[in-house]
C-alpha cells in the first residue's frame, strides 16, 4: 500500500466549507484531532475527527483526514464514506477521487473504482507524484479488466518509462498486450509464463531494445503460439518496427486460433482445444430429464448436480443454463450465476429475463457498471408477465442510477414503481438518497443517517401524491433534525420554490453556505433568479457552475438563456450551442436556440432546430 507520506498531501486543494456549530466545542475538538494525528495517535484522531464532523458535517478537512487515516490503516470500506463527503464539499476534489477509487479497488468494487479513476483524470490537481504512480497503475489494471486494453497500455507505458521494469508493471503490460481481461491476481496461472514473456517483449519494445523484445516474443511464440492473441501481439510488435509484411503474416494467423478476433476481448476460456468425442445423446437425455424432475420436486441440490453434469455434455443447452442459474441465484452463488447467464444470453440475445438475471448477479458481485448496463438492456426486451422480476429490475436500476449520480432518472423510476403498487417502506430510503443527491446504495447508508434518508423519501412520496402539507411537515422536521447536513436545505428549497419562492431561495442559499460546491443548488437558484429577472445574479451563478465543471450542459443552458434575456444575443447563442453539444437530446436547449436564431434572423439554423425538436419528440426517439 501507499506509504504514510502519500496520505499527507498538501491541503492547498481543500477549501473547508463550514456551517454554524457550537464554536468552542467544535474548535477544541478539531484542534485536538489535528494534534492527535500529528502525534501519530491515530485511534484518538479517528474518534475526535468523527465527533468534529458530526458537529460540523461540512468541515471538508475533517472528512479528508478521517478518510486518510482509515486508508493508512487499510480500513478501506470505512474510508470510502469520508472521501465521498470530502468530494461533495471540496472545490478541488481530484486527490480524493483517486483515494476513493483505490479504496473501492481494495474492496473489489471495480466498476465504481474505474468510474472514480475516470473522474480523477478529468478533475485537475491530481495530487503528488506518489499518488499519480499508484493510482495510475491501479487505473490501468481496471482498464485492462474492462477490455480497454489500448488505454491501459498508454498508462502502463508512461509508468514504465518513468519507473523502469518492475515485476508488477511487466505482468500488467503482459495482460494488456495479450488482451486478457483479468486483474493480476485473478488470471489463470497456467498462462503466467505467457503473460510475463509478453510483458517483457512489450517493455523492451517500448525502450527501443528490439533484439531483446524479439527474443521474448520468439519464446512466447515457441511455447504459447496456440494461445489466443499471441500472434496478434507479435504482429503489433513487428508493425512498430515497420516490418509490415511479417506483421501481416502474424495478423493472418490469429483468426485461425481466435476465429472471432476483431481484435476483441479474449480470455483463456475462448481458446480452442481438440474436439472431445461427441457426447452420448442417451446420457444427456437421461441427465436432463433427471435434472428437471429433481427441480420440480424441489430437490435443489440434486438438481444443481444433475444440471451441471448435463451441461458438461451439452454446454449450449439453454434450458439447463437458465434453470441452473435460477437455482444457484437462490443459493447466493452469484459469481457462477453471472458466468452461466453470460453463456445463456450469448445463445439467446433476445431473452430479457436472461439479461435481467445477469445484471442482478453482477449487482451482487459489486460489478455495478455492467449491472446497470445489462439491467437497462433487459428493460428493452420482453420479460413476459413476470411482474415480480420487472419490479426487481426497476429497483436495482434505480438504486444504481443514484449511485452513478443519475438522480432525476432514479426518482422517476422509483415514483413509477410506487404507482405500480410497490411498498412505500421499500422505496423510502432509495428515494431519500436520490432526493438529497447522495451517490450511495441503500446498504451503504451510515446507521446514524438512515432516519434522515427515510424522512426525505417519505416527503418525496407525499409531495408526489399532492399531500403538500404532509410533505412540508416532514421536511421542516428533517431540516430541524439535520440542519447542517448537505442536501437537506437543497431538497426543502426546491420543494418551496413554486409555492413560496422567497422561502425556497432562502433554503437554497443556506444549502450553499453548507455545501458551496453543490452545483445543482447553484443552478436551481440561478434558474429561479432568471425567472424573477434578477439576471446579473443568475448569470453569476451559472458562470460559477461552468467554471467549476466545464462539461456541465445545464450550466451553459442557464447561462445562455440569461445572456439572451440580457440582450447579449451572440454570447447567449454561443453558450446555448455549447449546451447542445454537451447534451444534444435536451429539448429545452433546442427550443431556446430556435427562439434565439429566429430573433437573430438565422432562418436556416432556426429551421434545423425545429426539425430536431420534432425528431426528439417522436415516439421512437432515444
BELQUIBEL-V971456 format. One record per backbone hydrogen bond with DSSP energy under -1.0 kcal/mol. NH is the residue of the N-H (numbers start at 0). CO is the residue of the C=O. If there is no record, write none. Layout:
BEGIN
<<NH & CO> <NH & CO>>
END
This chain:
BEGIN
<<5 & 2> <8 & 6> <13 & 10> <25 & 21> <26 & 22> <27 & 23> <28 & 24> <29 & 25> <30 & 26> <31 & 27> <32 & 28> <33 & 29> <34 & 30> <35 & 31> <36 & 32> <37 & 33> <38 & 34> <39 & 36> <40 & 35> <41 & 39> <44 & 40> <45 & 41> <46 & 42> <47 & 43> <48 & 44> <49 & 45> <50 & 46> <51 & 47> <52 & 48> <53 & 49> <54 & 50> <55 & 51> <58 & 55> <59 & 57> <62 & 58> <63 & 59> <64 & 60> <65 & 61> <66 & 62> <67 & 63> <68 & 64> <69 & 65> <70 & 66> <71 & 67> <72 & 68> <73 & 70> <74 & 69> <75 & 73> <78 & 74> <79 & 75> <82 & 78> <83 & 79> <84 & 80> <85 & 81> <86 & 82> <87 & 83> <89 & 85> <96 & 92> <97 & 93> <98 & 94> <99 & 95> <100 & 96> <101 & 97> <102 & 98> <103 & 99> <104 & 100> <105 & 101> <106 & 102> <107 & 104> <108 & 103> <109 & 107> <112 & 108> <113 & 109> <114 & 110> <115 & 111> <116 & 112> <117 & 113> <118 & 114> <119 & 115> <120 & 116> <122 & 118> <131 & 127> <132 & 128> <133 & 129> <134 & 130> <135 & 131> <136 & 132> <137 & 133> <138 & 134> <139 & 135> <140 & 136> <141 & 137> <142 & 138> <143 & 139> <144 & 140> <145 & 141> <146 & 143> <147 & 142> <148 & 146> <151 & 147> <152 & 148> <153 & 149> <154 & 150> <155 & 151> <156 & 152> <157 & 153> <158 & 154> <159 & 155> <160 & 156> <161 & 157> <162 & 158> <163 & 159> <169 & 165> <170 & 166> <171 & 167> <172 & 168> <173 & 169> <174 & 170> <175 & 171> <176 & 172> <177 & 173> <179 & 174> <181 & 179> <185 & 182> <186 & 182> <190 & 187> <191 & 188> <194 & 190> <195 & 191> <196 & 192> <197 & 193> <198 & 194> <199 & 195> <200 & 196> <201 & 197> <202 & 198> <203 & 199> <204 & 200> <205 & 201> <206 & 202> <207 & 204> <208 & 203> <209 & 207> <212 & 208> <213 & 209> <214 & 210> <215 & 211> <216 & 212> <217 & 213> <218 & 214> <219 & 215> <220 & 216> <221 & 217> <222 & 218> <223 & 219> <224 & 220> <226 & 223> <229 & 226> <232 & 228> <233 & 229> <234 & 230> <235 & 231> <236 & 232> <237 & 233> <238 & 234> <239 & 235> <241 & 238> <242 & 237> <243 & 241> <246 & 242> <247 & 243> <248 & 244> <249 & 245> <250 & 246> <251 & 247> <252 & 248> <253 & 249> <255 & 252> <256 & 253> <257 & 253> <260 & 257> <265 & 178> <269 & 266> <270 & 267> <283 & 279> <284 & 280> <285 & 281> <286 & 282> <287 & 283> <288 & 284> <289 & 285> <290 & 286> <291 & 287> <292 & 288> <293 & 289> <294 & 290> <295 & 291> <296 & 292> <297 & 294> <298 & 293> <299 & 297> <302 & 298> <303 & 299> <304 & 300> <305 & 301> <306 & 302> <307 & 303> <308 & 304> <309 & 305> <310 & 306> <311 & 307> <313 & 309> <316 & 313> <317 & 315> <320 & 316> <321 & 317> <322 & 318> <323 & 319> <324 & 320> <325 & 321> <326 & 322> <327 & 323> <328 & 324> <329 & 325> <331 & 328> <332 & 327> <333 & 331> <336 & 332> <337 & 333> <338 & 334> <339 & 335> <340 & 336> <341 & 337> <342 & 338> <343 & 339> <344 & 340> <345 & 341> <346 & 342> <347 & 343> <350 & 347> <351 & 349> <354 & 350> <355 & 351> <356 & 352> <357 & 353> <358 & 354> <359 & 355> <360 & 356> <361 & 357> <362 & 358> <363 & 359> <364 & 360> <365 & 362> <366 & 361> <367 & 365> <370 & 366> <371 & 367> <372 & 368> <373 & 369> <374 & 370> <375 & 371> <376 & 372> <377 & 373> <378 & 374> <379 & 376> <380 & 377> <385 & 382> <386 & 384> <389 & 385> <390 & 386> <391 & 387> <392 & 388> <393 & 389> <394 & 390> <395 & 391> <396 & 392> <397 & 393> <398 & 394> <399 & 395> <400 & 396> <401 & 397> <402 & 398> <403 & 399> <404 & 401> <405 & 400> <409 & 405> <410 & 406> <411 & 407> <412 & 408> <413 & 409> <414 & 410> <415 & 411> <416 & 412> <417 & 413> <418 & 414> <419 & 415> <420 & 417> <421 & 416> <426 & 422> <427 & 423> <430 & 426> <431 & 427> <432 & 428> <433 & 429> <434 & 430> <435 & 431> <437 & 432> <439 & 437> <443 & 440> <444 & 441> <448 & 445> <452 & 448> <453 & 449> <454 & 450> <455 & 451> <456 & 452> <457 & 453> <458 & 454> <459 & 455> <460 & 456> <461 & 457> <462 & 458> <463 & 459> <464 & 460> <465 & 462> <466 & 461> <467 & 465> <470 & 466> <471 & 467> <472 & 468> <473 & 469> <474 & 470> <475 & 471> <476 & 472> <477 & 473> <478 & 474> <479 & 475> <480 & 476> <481 & 477> <484 & 481> <487 & 484> <490 & 486> <491 & 487> <492 & 488> <493 & 489> <494 & 490> <495 & 491> <496 & 492> <499 & 495> <503 & 499> <504 & 500> <505 & 501> <506 & 502> <507 & 503> <508 & 504> <509 & 505> <510 & 506> <511 & 507> <512 & 508> <513 & 509> <514 & 510> <517 & 514> <518 & 516> <521 & 517> <522 & 518> <523 & 519> <524 & 520> <525 & 521> <526 & 522> <527 & 523> <528 & 524> <529 & 525> <530 & 526> <531 & 527> <532 & 529> <533 & 528> <534 & 532> <537 & 533> <538 & 534> <539 & 535> <540 & 536> <541 & 537> <542 & 538> <543 & 539> <544 & 540> <545 & 541> <546 & 542> <547 & 543> <548 & 544> <551 & 548> <552 & 550> <555 & 551> <556 & 552> <557 & 553> <558 & 554> <559 & 555> <560 & 556> <561 & 557> <562 & 558> <563 & 559> <564 & 560> <565 & 561> <566 & 563> <567 & 562> <568 & 566> <571 & 567> <572 & 568> <573 & 569> <574 & 570> <575 & 571> <576 & 572> <577 & 573> <578 & 574> <579 & 575> <580 & 576> <581 & 577> <582 & 578> <585 & 582> <589 & 585> <590 & 586> <591 & 587> <592 & 588> <593 & 589> <594 & 590> <595 & 591> <596 & 592> <597 & 593> <598 & 594> <599 & 595> <600 & 597> <601 & 596> <602 & 600> <605 & 601> <606 & 602> <607 & 603> <608 & 604> <609 & 605> <610 & 606> <611 & 607> <612 & 608> <613 & 609> <614 & 610> <615 & 611> <616 & 612> <617 & 614> <620 & 617>>
END
